[in-house]
Amino acid sequence: MDEMYDVVVIGGGAAGLSGAVALARSRRSVLVVDAGDPRNAPAEHVHNFLTRDGTPPADIQAIGNAEVARYGGRVEAGMVTAVRRQGDRFRVEISQRAVTARRLLVATGLRDVLPEVPGLAARWGNDVLHCPYCHGWEVRDQRIGVLVTGPMAAHQALMFRQLSPHVTVLQHTGPALIDEQREQLDALGVVVVDGDVVQVDVDPTGLTGVRLDDGRRVPLDALVVAPRFTARAELLAPLGLTPVDVLMGEHVLGTRIEADPTGATSVAGVWAAGNISDIQAQVISSAAAGLSAGAAINGDLIAEDTRAALEAQRHEPVYGEQAWDERYRSRTQAWSGNPNTVLVTEVADLAPGTALDAGSGEGADAVWLASRGWHVTGAELSTTALARAAAQAERLGLQVQWQHLDLTREPATDTYDLVTAFFLHLPAGPRRTLFAHLAAAVAPGGTLLVVGHDPSDLCTTMPRHGLAEMGWTAHEVADSLGNGWTIDVAEARPRPATDPQGQTITIHDAVLRARRDPR
């Protein structure tokens, strides 16, 4: 969970790698995860790819991997096992670990579901073909059979007739050719053979023909089929994305994930490119789609980064280092000097170890932890508060390491057995970064304790300036952690308080206590 990327690309084919190059060249952090089972693996060469015609598919992938790496992207072999939304981010599980992504580019392609004819699948991509532009030149002037399984068969026969005068249509189990189609084929010298194909014959040189259910044999050098093109989209179901049928009339040619021309899907933050969204895309058009998606994703991230910068600029006078220094300097003591009651309650059963108290203020919590045998680091962005905290620890003869650190901008440099944070309320952007840094600072087996003002207190007479914008619940923080954590406590905990009118009321603390799983 410590790995955070601007974009995770799922699928390392032409679409995924092209998108990754565009993003890496725009200085985005990119991880490409490739399962190593490309659709075109059986093919010997890629065609119709300008300047790369005749290149083996594996060579194009290797060149693409190197280009991604050249610009600082990362490509790794692995299987993405699950994807789910995590706040406004995505958790991507890869084998035994998980990473976080701001955006997803899904380029997992499709599966070719072939007719169930013995011997056919073994020759797929060699002399069992479907696309005249991908493989037609290689079988020119040869004996080509077209297997009728759907409404595209007559069209396929006409396209392959352009490449060879020796084309035979095998009626097989498909819909019967209409009179107009038979007349067209007859005019071009294309023979139509009735009967079901029950076997594809091969010898050491390749395909030699097919056998029919009545025992006849049709000699052939190549066989054209129309697979059902099925989107590899199972991972996307938890995000609310499911494939739709691609129809020709009433016949289903396959499935695809719907996306606009830039690759954007109906789910915010998720793009799709290549065969997963376009069943007709060849390698070069998949690469072009990946480029378009990469550019669109970068533009979307630019907009988000700009919004975050504006948000930080607008709130810096209220929540920045200078503002907090001024608050502390305006009074001799800002807080009671007592440890938070939730800290005392929740830490009582923990064996002392190393601890990070984030936003330590004048040091009451850090000092209390040190008095219980913890090796404490207190992190605070106000130098005035740090000086007071250090003086208090010195008066009590306690050792605490103090750090001038803004955890909304940079992470802690170490990990700890206990990480605590009390009443740190910030705008959404800085808060998201803060909580990510807090979680990353927890060592395996360690505890995270985060406490704040629960948004339900907006309904009380206790003033809660800015809570509507900057409040959060314990469950929201728990959801941001994802897998790899055990949630011990996530609740709005009531406690008595006195409002400005002197009335005794009940307010609520958002309390999250979670343990990071041991590795």
C-alpha positions in Angstrom: 0.0 0.0 0.0 3.0 2.3 0.1 3.2 2.4 -3.7 1.3 5.3 -5.1 1.1 6.0 -8.9 -0.6 8.6 -10.9 -1.7 5.9 -13.3 -1.8 2.1 -13.2 -2.1 0.5 -16.7 -3.5 -3.0 -16.7 -2.3 -4.8 -19.8 1.0 -4.4 -21.5 0.1 -4.7 -25.2 0.2 -1.9 -27.8 -2.7 0.1 -26.2 -1.4 -0.1 -22.7 2.3 0.6 -23.5 1.4 3.5 -25.9 -0.7 5.1 -23.2 2.1 4.6 -20.6 4.7 6.2 -22.9 2.5 9.3 -23.3 2.0 9.5 -19.6 5.6 8.9 -18.7 6.7 11.6 -21.2 4.4 13.9 -19.3 6.3 13.1 -16.1 3.5 11.0 -14.6 4.3 8.1 -12.4 3.1 5.1 -14.3 3.0 1.3 -13.5 2.2 -1.1 -16.3 1.1 -4.6 -15.1 1.2 -7.2 -17.8 -0.1 -10.8 -17.4 1.9 -12.1 -20.3 -0.9 -13.7 -22.3 -1.4 -11.3 -25.3 -4.1 -12.1 -27.8 -1.7 -12.1 -30.7 0.8 -14.5 -29.0 0.2 -17.3 -31.6 0.9 -14.9 -34.5 4.4 -14.9 -36.0 4.3 -11.3 -37.2 2.4 -8.0 -36.8 1.2 -6.3 -40.0 -0.2 -2.9 -41.1 1.9 -1.2 -38.4 3.8 1.4 -40.3 7.6 1.0 -39.9 7.1 -2.2 -37.9 5.4 -4.4 -40.5 6.5 -8.0 -40.2 7.9 -7.6 -36.6 7.1 -10.4 -34.2 4.6 -9.4 -31.5 7.0 -10.1 -28.7 9.6 -7.8 -30.3 7.1 -4.9 -30.4 6.2 -5.5 -26.8 9.9 -5.5 -25.8 10.5 -2.3 -27.7 7.5 -0.7 -26.0 8.6 -1.8 -22.6 12.0 -0.2 -23.2 10.3 3.1 -24.3 8.2 3.2 -21.2 11.3 2.6 -19.0 13.3 5.3 -20.9 10.9 7.9 -19.7 10.7 6.7 -16.1 7.7 4.4 -16.2 7.7 1.0 -14.8 6.6 -2.3 -16.5 6.3 -5.5 -14.5 5.0 -8.9 -15.2 2.2 -9.9 -12.9 -1.5 -10.6 -12.6 -3.9 -8.0 -11.4 -6.3 -10.0 -9.2 -8.7 -7.2 -8.0 -9.4 -3.5 -8.5 -11.7 -1.4 -6.3 -12.3 2.2 -5.6 -10.7 3.6 -2.5 -12.1 7.1 -1.9 -11.2 9.0 -5.0 -8.4 6.6 -5.7 -8.1 3.0 -6.8 -6.6 0.0 -5.0 -5.0 -2.4 -7.4 -4.1 -5.8 -6.1 -1.2 -7.5 -7.8 -0.4 -11.1 -6.7 0.8 -10.6 -3.1 0.8 -6.8 -2.9 -1.4 -3.8 -3.6 -0.7 -0.4 -5.0 -2.8 2.8 -5.2 -3.6 4.7 -8.4 -5.2 8.0 -9.1 -6.3 6.8 -12.5 -6.7 3.5 -14.3 -6.0 2.7 -18.0 -7.4 -0.8 -18.8 -6.0 -2.4 -21.9 -6.6 -6.1 -21.2 -7.9 -6.8 -24.7 -10.3 -9.6 -25.6 -10.5 -13.3 -25.9 -11.2 -15.0 -29.2 -13.8 -17.7 -28.5 -13.3 -20.1 -31.4 -15.8 -22.6 -33.0 -15.5 -25.9 -31.3 -14.0 -28.0 -34.2 -11.3 -30.5 -33.3 -7.9 -29.3 -34.4 -8.9 -25.8 -35.1 -7.7 -24.0 -32.0 -4.2 -25.4 -32.3 -3.7 -23.7 -35.6 -5.2 -20.3 -34.5 -3.0 -17.4 -35.5 -1.1 -19.4 -38.1 -3.2 -20.9 -40.8 -6.6 -20.5 -39.0 -7.3 -16.9 -39.5 -10.1 -14.3 -39.3 -8.7 -10.9 -40.5 -7.6 -10.4 -44.2 -5.6 -7.3 -43.2 -3.7 -9.1 -40.5 -2.9 -12.4 -42.3 -4.4 -12.2 -45.8 -1.2 -11.4 -47.7 0.5 -14.5 -46.2 -2.1 -16.8 -47.6 -2.5 -15.1 -51.0 -3.2 -17.5 -53.9 -3.6 -20.4 -51.5 -6.6 -22.7 -51.0 -8.7 -20.8 -48.4 -11.8 -22.1 -46.6 -14.3 -19.8 -44.9 -16.2 -21.4 -42.1 -19.8 -20.1 -41.8 -20.7 -19.5 -38.1 -22.4 -16.1 -38.3 -23.6 -13.3 -40.7 -20.0 -12.1 -41.5 -19.1 -15.3 -43.5 -20.1 -14.0 -46.9 -18.3 -10.7 -46.3 -15.2 -12.6 -45.2 -15.3 -14.7 -48.4 -15.5 -11.6 -50.5 -12.5 -10.1 -48.8 -10.3 -13.2 -49.0 -11.4 -13.7 -52.7 -9.5 -10.4 -53.3 -6.4 -12.3 -52.2 -6.9 -15.7 -53.8 -9.0 -17.3 -56.6 -9.2 -20.5 -54.6 -11.8 -19.7 -51.9 -14.4 -22.2 -50.6 -17.2 -21.4 -48.3 -18.0 -24.2 -45.8 -21.7 -23.8 -44.7 -21.0 -25.7 -41.4 -23.5 -24.7 -38.7 -24.0 -21.1 -39.5 -27.0 -19.3 -40.9 -27.8 -20.3 -44.5 -26.5 -17.9 -47.2 -29.2 -15.9 -48.8 -29.7 -16.1 -52.6 -28.1 -12.7 -53.2 -24.9 -13.8 -51.3 -24.7 -17.1 -53.2 -25.1 -15.2 -56.5 -22.3 -12.9 -55.6 -20.0 -15.8 -54.6 -20.9 -17.7 -57.7 -20.0 -14.7 -59.9 -16.5 -14.7 -58.3 -16.0 -18.4 -58.6 -16.3 -19.1 -54.9 -17.6 -22.6 -54.2 -20.1 -23.2 -51.4 -19.9 -26.6 -49.7 -22.8 -27.8 -47.5 -22.2 -30.0 -44.4 -20.7 -29.6 -40.9 -17.0 -29.5 -40.4 -16.0 -32.1 -37.9 -12.2 -32.1 -38.0 -9.3 -29.8 -39.1 -6.5 -31.9 -40.6 -2.9 -31.0 -40.2 0.5 -32.5 -41.0 4.0 -31.3 -39.9 3.8 -28.4 -42.5 0.5 -27.1 -41.2 -3.2 -27.2 -42.0 -4.0 -29.5 -45.0 -7.8 -29.4 -45.1 -11.1 -30.2 -43.2 -13.4 -33.2 -42.9 -17.1 -33.0 -43.1 -19.7 -35.0 -41.2 -20.5 -37.1 -44.3 -16.8 -38.2 -44.6 -15.9 -35.9 -47.4 -12.5 -34.0 -47.2 -11.9 -30.5 -48.5 -8.2 -29.8 -49.2 -7.2 -26.4 -47.8 -4.1 -24.4 -46.9 -5.9 -21.9 -44.6 -9.2 -21.7 -42.8 -11.0 -18.4 -42.0 -13.3 -18.3 -39.0 -15.2 -15.6 -37.1 -14.5 -15.9 -33.4 -16.7 -14.4 -30.7 -14.8 -11.5 -29.4 -15.2 -11.4 -25.6 -13.8 -8.4 -23.6 -11.4 -9.3 -20.8 -13.3 -7.2 -18.3 -14.0 -9.3 -15.3 -11.8 -7.1 -13.1 -14.0 -4.1 -13.8 -17.3 -5.5 -12.4 -16.6 -4.2 -8.8 -16.2 -0.7 -10.3 -19.6 -0.9 -12.0 -18.3 -1.5 -15.5 -19.7 -4.5 -17.4 -19.4 -5.4 -21.1 -22.1 -4.7 -23.6 -22.9 -6.8 -26.6 -21.6 -5.8 -30.1 -24.4 -6.6 -32.5 -24.7 -7.2 -36.2 -28.4 -7.2 -36.7 -29.5 -9.7 -34.0 -26.2 -11.6 -34.1 -23.8 -11.0 -31.2 -20.3 -10.5 -32.5 -18.8 -10.1 -29.1 -18.6 -7.8 -26.1 -16.9 -4.5 -25.3 -16.5 -1.9 -22.6 -18.2 1.3 -23.7 -15.9 4.2 -23.9 -15.8 7.6 -25.6 -13.3 8.6 -28.3 -10.7 9.4 -25.6 -11.2 6.0 -23.9 -13.1 7.5 -20.9 -15.6 5.0 -19.5 -18.8 5.8 -17.5 -16.8 5.4 -14.3 -14.8 8.5 -13.3 -11.1 7.8 -13.3 -11.2 4.7 -15.5 -10.2 4.7 -19.2 -10.2 1.8 -21.6 -8.2 1.4 -24.8 -7.6 -1.3 -27.5 -9.6 -4.4 -28.1 -11.4 -4.2 -24.7 -13.4 -1.3 -26.1 -13.0 -1.8 -29.9 -13.2 -5.4 -31.1 -12.0 -4.4 -34.6 -8.8 -2.6 -33.4 -5.6 -3.8 -34.9 -2.2 -3.3 -33.3 -1.6 0.1 -34.8 -5.1 1.4 -34.0 -4.8 0.0 -30.5 -1.6 1.9 -30.0 -3.3 5.1 -31.3 -6.2 4.5 -28.9 -3.7 4.1 -26.0 -2.1 7.4 -27.0 -5.4 9.2 -27.0 -6.3 7.7 -23.6 -2.9 8.6 -22.1 -3.3 12.2 -23.2 -6.8 12.4 -21.9 -5.8 11.0 -18.5 -2.9 13.5 -18.3 -5.3 16.3 -19.0 -7.6 15.0 -16.3 -4.8 14.8 -13.8 -3.7 18.4 -14.7 -7.2 19.6 -13.9 -7.1 17.8 -10.5 -3.6 19.0 -9.7 -4.7 22.6 -10.5 -7.7 22.3 -8.3 -5.6 21.0 -5.4 -3.1 23.8 -5.8 -5.8 26.4 -5.7 -7.4 24.7 -2.7 -4.0 24.7 -0.9 -3.3 28.3 -1.8 -6.8 29.4 -0.5 -6.4 27.5 2.8 -2.7 28.1 3.5 -3.5 31.3 5.4 -5.8 29.4 7.7 -4.1 25.9 8.0 -0.5 26.5 7.0 2.6 26.8 9.2 2.5 30.5 9.5 -1.1 30.5 10.6 -0.5 27.9 13.3 2.6 29.7 14.5 0.5 32.8 14.9 -2.2 30.9 16.8 0.3 29.5 19.3 2.1 32.9 19.7 -1.2 34.6 20.5 -1.5 32.8 23.8 0.8 31.4 26.4 -0.8 27.9 26.3 -3.2 26.7 23.6 -4.3 23.4 25.0 -4.9 21.9 28.5 -1.6 20.0 28.8 -3.4 16.8 29.4 -3.3 13.8 27.1 -6.4 13.1 25.0 -8.7 10.7 26.8 -9.1 8.5 23.7 -5.3 8.1 23.6 -5.2 6.9 27.2 -8.1 4.5 26.6 -7.0 3.0 23.3 -3.2 2.6 24.0 -3.6 1.1 27.5 -3.4 -2.5 26.2 -0.5 -1.9 23.8 3.1 -2.9 24.7 5.4 0.1 24.4 7.5 0.4 21.3 8.1 3.2 18.8 5.5 5.9 18.3 4.8 8.8 16.0 2.5 11.5 17.3 1.5 13.5 14.2 0.4 17.1 14.8 1.9 16.9 18.3 1.1 20.5 19.2 2.4 21.5 22.6 3.4 17.8 23.2 0.9 16.5 25.8 0.2 13.3 24.0 3.8 12.7 23.0 5.0 13.3 26.6 2.4 11.0 28.0 3.4 8.2 25.7 7.1 8.8 26.6 6.2 8.5 30.3 4.7 5.1 29.6 7.9 3.8 28.1 7.3 4.6 24.4 10.1 5.8 22.2 8.3 8.8 20.8 8.7 11.1 17.8 6.5 14.2 17.9 5.9 15.7 14.4 4.5 19.3 14.2 4.6 22.1 11.6 4.6 25.0 14.1 8.0 25.8 15.4 6.4 27.7 18.3 4.5 24.6 19.4 7.6 22.4 19.0 9.6 24.7 21.3 6.9 24.5 24.0 6.7 20.7 23.7 10.4 20.3 23.9 10.5 22.5 27.0 7.8 20.4 28.7 9.5 17.1 28.0 12.8 18.5 29.4 11.0 19.7 32.6 9.7 16.2 33.1 13.0 14.6 32.3 11.5 12.6 29.3 13.2 11.8 26.0 11.2 12.7 22.9 12.5 13.3 19.4 10.8 16.4 17.9 10.5 16.9 14.2 9.5 20.0 12.3 7.4 18.2 9.6 4.4 19.0 7.5 2.9 15.5 6.8 0.6 17.0 4.2 3.7 17.6 2.0 6.1 14.9 2.9 6.0 11.5 4.6 7.7 10.3 7.7 11.1 8.9 7.2 10.6 5.9 9.4 7.9 3.4 10.4 6.5 3.0 13.9 4.6 0.5 16.1 2.1 3.2 16.9 1.0 6.3 14.8 -1.4 8.7 16.4 -3.2 11.8 15.1 -5.8 13.9 17.0 -8.2 16.5 15.5 -6.3 17.1 12.3 -9.0 18.7 10.1 -8.0 19.8 6.6 -9.4 20.3 3.2 -10.0 17.1 1.2 -6.7 17.3 -0.9 -4.2 17.8 2.0 -6.3 15.5 4.3 -6.1 12.7 1.8 -2.3 13.1 1.6 -2.0 13.3 5.3 -3.9 10.1 6.0 -1.9 8.3 3.3 1.3 9.4 4.9 0.0 8.3 8.4 -0.9 4.9 7.1 2.5 4.5 5.4 4.3 5.3 8.6 2.7 2.3 10.4 5.1 -0.7 10.6 3.8 -4.2 9.9 1.8 -5.3 12.9 1.6 -1.7 14.2 -1.4 0.4 15.2 -2.9 3.5 13.7 -5.0 5.7 16.0 -6.8 8.6 14.4 -9.3 10.8 16.2 -11.3 13.8 15.0 -14.6 15.7 15.4 -17.4 13.6 13.9 -19.5 15.5 11.4 -22.6 14.6 13.4 -21.6 17.4 15.8 -22.8 20.0 13.2 -26.2 19.4 14.7 -25.1 20.4 18.2 -24.7 23.9 19.8 -20.9 23.4 19.9 -19.2 25.7 17.3 -17.5 23.6 14.7 -16.1 26.1 12.2 -15.3 24.4 8.8 -16.4 20.9 9.9 -18.9 20.6 7.1 -16.0 21.0 4.6 -13.2 19.4 6.6 -14.9 16.8 8.8 -14.5 13.1 8.3 -15.9 9.9 9.8 -13.9 7.0 11.1 -15.4 4.8 8.4 -14.1 7.1 5.7 -10.6 6.8 7.0 -11.0 3.0 7.4 -12.2 2.7 3.7 -9.1 4.7 2.6 -6.8 2.0 4.1 -8.1 -0.9 2.0 -7.0 -4.4 2.5 -4.0 -5.3 4.7 -5.5 -3.8 7.8 -7.7 -5.0 10.6 -10.1 -2.4 11.9 -10.4 -2.7 15.7 -12.5 0.4 16.2 -14.4 2.7 13.8 -17.1 4.7 15.5 -18.5 8.0 16.5 -17.8 7.9 20.3 -19.9 10.2 22.5 -18.5 12.3 25.3 -19.9 15.2 27.4 -18.9 18.7 26.7 -19.9 22.3 27.7 -21.0 24.6 24.9 -20.3 28.4 24.9 -23.7 29.0 26.6 -22.6 26.8 29.5 -24.9 23.9 28.6 -23.8 20.3 29.1 -24.1 18.6 25.7 -23.0 15.4 24.1 -20.5 15.6 21.2 -18.8 12.8 19.3 -15.3 11.9 18.4 -14.6 10.0 15.2 -12.3 7.2 16.5 -10.4 4.9 14.2 -8.0 2.2 15.6 -6.6 -0.1 13.0 -3.8 -2.7 12.9 -1.6 -3.2 9.9 -1.3 -6.9 9.0 2.1 -8.4 9.7 4.1 -9.2 6.6 
